[in-house]
């Protein structure tokens, strides 16, 4: 179910257009996923949504293999289970802005237009710290509109990246992350592995798009859900890469703690 016409062109051109019109990627329209509201002391952060050419691990899903984006994958990290915030959850690489990232209100030029300089620096810096990624190999295409994440009191800017010169990635600090992995877009759009992950707080149930994926060397299924699931769902949908899935399927979110 797409909210507007799919973006035309090749995958890189589509991603540029996505970032150019990032304010049209609505994160809160379909389902009640956001718990609470930001308070006045919220922090700014950024994540890197990085698309690259498929690595040596092929997609498991064979249907719908024709079309833009089918030969790409996306980079994720799984947070360490010992962390206080979002333990064990899958995320895009990223984190808070630090003073060396620069002042908010300064900008860099990108293919999609001007983009916030400190958010780009933070996304690349955190991706390097978490995965060993070489930032020089990332072409920053632009960014989406900032997304409130009240559960951690952050305003998060998704930075859209194109992995033009790939570098090895892996867990850098096991106290922070338990996995670093890439997932083929084809496996992400597999409708058999998509559903709504639910979290109940009191009398209210929240839900977010979820993606079950298999990671090489990991016996159990890994689930992308919560904030990351919402952003991924909206991006794939807006690009026209999604395949219709059964939105009536709901399952409890894996390991949902008091935060999300």
PyMOL commands that set and color helices and strands:
alter all, ss='L'
color gray80, all
select helices_A, chain A and resi 11-20+22-24+99-101+117-131+135-137+150-152+185-188+191-193+226-239
alter helices_A, ss='H'
color red, helices_A
select strands_A, chain A and resi 43-53+72-79+90-91+93-96+107-110+113-116+138-143+147-149+154-163+177-184+194-201+204-213+222-224+250-252
alter strands_A, ss='S'
color yellow, strands_A
deselect
rebuild
show_as cartoon
